[in-house]
Amino acid sequence: MTGRRALGRRFGWLWAAYAASAYGSGLGFGALPLIAVLVVHAGPAEVSALSAVGPAVGALIALPLAPWVEFRRKRPVMIAADLVRCAAMASVPLAYALGRLGFVQLLVVSAVVAAAKIAFGAAVGAYLKTLVRPEDLLVANARFESTNWSSIAVGPPLGGAAIGLFGPVITVVADAAGYLLSALGITAIRDHEEAPAPRPADGSGSGSGTGSGGGGRIRAGAVLDGWRHIMGDPGLRALCLNAMLVSGLIMATEPLLAVLLLGPLGFEPWQYGLAFAAPCLGGLIGSRLARRVVARHGRHRVFRVVGTLRAVWLIGLAFVRPGVAGLVTVIAVELAIIVHMSLYNPVLATYRLERTPQRLVARTLTAWSIAQQTAVAVLTALGGLLAGVTGPRTAIAVAGVLILASPLLLPHRARTPQTEPEPSPVRYEEDPV
């Protein structure tokens, strides 16, 4: 492919591992809410609670893990996070086969997976920054973004068909298998990982010590270092607050839309999957355009213009009707959202890494993830309560109106990347993937 950059063998394995996990999760897209509706017979409030309480508890679990992840080699952390997620998801079909599956177990699985996801995301972000050249970060993040959206485009239709053939928990089996393959892929990198930036003997989190976790206890305040960095940087602060509102409101509509489509509107599971899968092809478009759009228009314009455009379409989901017209409405709205999100996200991920010193990457990414998970949990819970009183359609409409205020939180100017005072040793590869 013309102009395609080679990012090295190690990135190739990391990308392959990410793809295995992403495609497994794509097959299991919305699996827990779907099982809650079809197997446990949960209502709108319970489905919203599943989507809210699980990530919230997961964020609390992940909170003390941030400094621990920071001062450990990142590949073992990623492998452990994958294996934990694999075991948690595998417990669902096992309990189903034994006739013991209940709503409480779904909540526990949701929390464990959420915590492991945060730890994995923090580790992979820190590892990526040492794996590729700074000028290649946007390319690498765009490849992850395109893989994510392509997995959702392919996974839900296949998952819906598999549910029809093999029962409601088959996609959870695929999700667990994806995490196992991801762990094996990361293991296959088989390369010496440089020790992380050491911490001081007094545990302050930024000086000398052993890179593998020795050299003093981690101070209690170290868990807040990521938030201090985000809140102390005007650009990151504005982007984080904007991301909390946008992601929180968009994700809050997911369980409500599931209830609306599968319940009153009478959509079949395969139609539900198609409604979310087809628009994800737009993610391939946006992510592939990210590098050239930034080169032509600049990062600040992407944040302001594309960041605004990704938020204005959500209210269209309040007008979904039964039949083909409703299916087309969902696809059109989701397509517009996803094209702009997939262009915006890799630019944001790259900017966040560039603005963060290597010694703070894991804690910053953890803080960012916890902030978003908390926003998702709170807004999803509120959406569920509102839906219980007014119905899912009204709750979706309220989310669509509120998200229109999110562009006010975008930064007026995106600052240039900062120079890191304590760069960690980096070894780049020249061999193509």
N, C-alpha and C positions, 0 to 999 in steps of 0.2 A: 504494500500500500504506500503510495507516494507520501513522503514527509513523515512517515511513522518513526518515532524515536525508539531506540533500543535502550532499555533501562537496566539491563543486566540479568544474569541468571537468578540471583537471589530474589530480585523483585518478581521475576517470572514465577517462582515457586509461591511467593507470598500472594500474588495475584490469583494463581490457580487455587490456593487454599481459600482465599476470599470468595472466589467464584463457587466453589463447592458448598460453602456455608450459605452463600446468597441463594443459590438455586434450590438448596434444601428448604430454606426459609420461604422461598417463592412458592414451592409446592405446598407448604404449610401456611400460606398467607391467610391470616384471620382464622387459623385453625381453632384456637382456644375459644374465642367468642362463638364460632360456628358450633363447636361441640357443646358449649354451654346452652345454646338454643335448641339443638337437635337431640342431644342426649340427656342433659340435665334439666331441660325445659325451663331455662331461666328467662325472666322477663327483662324489660328495658333497664330497670334499675340495677338488677344483678349483672347484666352484661356490661353496663357502664362501670359498675364496681370492679368487675374483673379487669377492665382496661385501665382503671384508675388506681386501685389499691395495690395491685401487683407491682407496677412500676414505681409507686411511691415507696413501698417497703423495700424494693430492690435498690432504690436510690439511697435509703438509709443504711442498707447493708454495705453498699459500695463506698459510702463516705469515708470510713476509716481505712479503706483499702488504698486510697490515692497515694499517700506517702510510701506505703509498702511497694506499690507498683513502680513508683518513681525510682527507687533505689535497688531494683532488681533488674536482671537481664530480662529483656522483654519477650523473647521467644518462649521461654518456659511459662511466663504468665499467660501468653496467648494460648498455648497448648492446654494449660490447666483450665482456662475459661471455656475453651471448646469442649473439653471432656465433662465439665460440670453441666454445661447446657445439654450435652448429649444424654447424660444420665437423667437429668430432670425431665426432658421431653420423652425419653423412653419409658418413664414410669407411667405415663398416661395410657398408652395402649396396654401395658401390663395390667393396670388396675381395671381397665375396661374389660379385658378378657376374663378377669376374675369376678366381674360384676360388682366391683367396689369403687368405681369412679364416682366422685362427688364434687360439688362446687368448691369445697374447701381445698381439695387437692389442686384444682385448677388455679386457685389463688396462690398457693404455695409455689407451684411451678412457674407461674407468671413472675413472681417476685425473684426467685432464684435466677431465672433466665435474664431478667432485667439487670440484676446486679452483675452477673457474669458478662453481659453485653457491655456494660459501662467499663469494667476492668479491661476487657478485650480492646475496646475502642481507644482507651487511654494508652495501652501498650502498643497497639499497632500504629498510632499516630507518632509516638516517640520513636519507634523503630523505623518508620518510614523516613523520618527526618534525617536519620543517619545512613539511610540506605541509598538515597538518590541525591543528585546534585540539587542545590537550591533552585536553579532554573528549570529543573524537571519536576518540581513538586506539583505544579498545576496539571501537567500531563498525567502524572501518577494518580492524582486525586480524580481527574476526569475519567480515567480508566476504571477506577473503583465505582464511580458514579454510574457510568454506562452499564457496568456489570450488574449493579444493583437493580437498575430499572429493567434491563433485559430479563433478569431472573423473575421479576414480578410480571413481566409481559407473558412469559412462557409458563411460569409455575401455576398460577391460579386456574387457568383453563384445564391443564392436565390434572391439577389437584381436584377440581370439581368432578372431572370424569372419573378419577380414581375413587372418589367418595361414592359415586353412584355404583361403581362396580364392586368395591371391596369394603365399604363401610366408612363411618365418619372419622375413624382415628388413623386411617392409612397415611394421611399426609403428615401426621405427627411423627410417624415412623421415618418418613423421608426427611423430615427436619432434623431428627436425631442423627440419621446417617450422614447428613450434610456436615454437621458439626464434627463427627468422627473423621470424615475425610479431610476436613479443614485442619484438624490436629495432625493428621498424618502428613499433609502437605507442608505444614510449618516445620515438622520434624525433619522432612526431607531436605530442607535448606542445608543442613549439615555444614555450617560454617561458623567459625569462631566469632562470637558477638563481642564487640568491645564493651568493657565494663561501663556502666552508666556513670554520670557525673557524681563523684563521691560526696558524702555529707560529712560534716564536722563531728569530732568526737563528742561535742556537747549536744548533738542532736538537733542543731538549728536548721538542718535541711539544705544547706547550700555550700558547705565547705569541704573539708577533707575527711577521709574515712575509706572504707572499702566499698568498691563499686557493687559488690554482690550483697550488700545489706548489713555489713558489720560496721564497727566504728561508733557505737553509742546508740542510745535509744532515740527514736523520733519524737520530737516535742509535740505536745497535744495540738498546738497552734498550726502545725504543718498541714493539717487537713484543710485549713482555710487559705493557704498560700495561693492556690489556684484562683479563688474568688478575689483575693487582694490584687492579683495581677490583672484580672479581667476588669474589675471596678476601677483600677488605677490607670487604665488605658482608655481614653475617651472613645476611640474607634471600636475596640473590642466590647466595651460596655454597651454602646448603642446597638451593636450588632447582636449581642447576646440577648438583650431585652427584646429586640425585635424578633429574634428566633424563638424565644419563649412564647410570645404571643401568637405568632403565626403557626408554629408547630403545635402548640397547645390547642388552638381552635380547630385546626384541620384534623388533628387526631381525635378531638372530642366528637367530631361528626361521624367517625368511622363506625363505632358500635350503634349509633343512632340510625345511620343509613342502613346497616345490616338488618336491624329490627324492622325498619320501614320497608326495605326491599323484600325480605324473606317473609314478612308478616302481612300487613295490610295490602301491599301491592302484588303479592303472590308470585314473586320471581322464584325461579328454580335455582338451586345451588350453582349450576353451570352458568346461568345467566348472571348471577351475582359475581362469580369469578371473572367472566368475560367483561363485565362492566368496569372492573378495576384493572384487568390485564391489558386489554387493547390500548388504552391511553398510555401505558408505560412504554410503548414504542417511541413515544415522544421524548422519553428520557434519553434515548440514544441520540436524538437530534440535538437536544440542549447540551448534553455533556461533550459531544464532539465539536460543538461550536464555541465552547468556553474559551479556549486558548486564542482563537482568532478574533473573537469579539473583544476580549481584553486588550489584545494587541492593537485593535483598530480604534476602540472607543475609550479604553482606560478602565481601570478597576472601579473608580468612583462612580462612573456612569452606570456600570453594571449593578453596583449596589443600589443606587437610587432608582433607576428605571426598571430593571428586571426585578429588584426587590419589591417594587410596588406592584408590578404586573402579576407576580405570583400570588398576590393576596386578593385580587378584585373579583375572582371568579367563583369563590366558594358559595356565595349566596344563591347561585344557580341551582344548587342541589335541593333547595327548598321547593322547587317547581317541578320535581320529578313526578311523572304520572305512570299508570300501569301500561304494560304492553311495549311495543317497539319504540314508540315516542319517548317513553321514560328511559328505556335502555340507551337510546341515542343521546338523550339529555345528560345522563350520567357520564357517558363516554366523552362527550364534547367538553363538559366542565372539567373533568379529571385530566383530559389531554392538555387543556390550556394551563392548568395548574402545574402539571408535571414538566412540560417543556420549559417553563420559566424556572421552576425549582431546580431542574437538572443542570441548567446553565449557571444558576446562582450558587449552588452548593459547593462545587469544586473551587470556585473563586473564593468563597468564604473559608473553606477548609485550608486553602493555601495561605491566605492572609493571616489566619489564626496561627498557623505554624511559624510563619515568618515573623510575627510580632511577639513570639514567645521564646525566651531563652531555653536551650536544651534542658537545663536542670529543672525547669518548671513545666515541661510539656505534659507529662502524665497527670500532674495535679491540675493543670489548667483544663485539659480535655475532660478529666473527671468532673471538675466543677461545672463545666459547660454542660455535660451530659446530665448531671444531677439537676441542674437548673431547668433544663428542658423537660426531664422526666417529671419533675415536680409540677411544672406548668401544665403538662399533659394530664397528670393525675388530678390536679385541682379542677381544671376546666372540664375534664371528662366527667368527674363526679358531679359538678354543678350542672353540666349538660344532662346527665342522667336524672338528676332531681327535677330539673325543668321539664324534661320529657315525660316524667311520671305525672306531672301536673297538667301539662298542656298538650303532650303528644310529641313524637320525634320530629315531625315536620316543623313545628314551631321552634323547637330547640335548635334545629339546623339553621333556620332563618335567622335566629338571634346571633348564632356564631358567625354567619355570613355578614351581618351588619357590623358586629364588633371588630372583625378582622380588617375592615376598611380603614380603621384608625391606625393600623400597624405601621404604615409608611412614615408616620410622624416620628417613629423611634429610630429610623435609619440615620446613619451619621451624615453630617453635612459635608464632611471631607474625609476620605480614607487616607490615613497617614502612610508614609513609606515604611518599608520593613526596617526594624531596628537591627543594629549590630550587636551580636551576642558577646558579652564580656568574657564568657567562659565556654568557648566552643569545645565540644567533646570530640575525641578522635573519630575521624570518618574515613572509611575506605570505600572508594567507588569502583565499580567494575566497568570495563570497556566492552565485554563480550555481549553480543546481542542475544535477546531471548529467542 
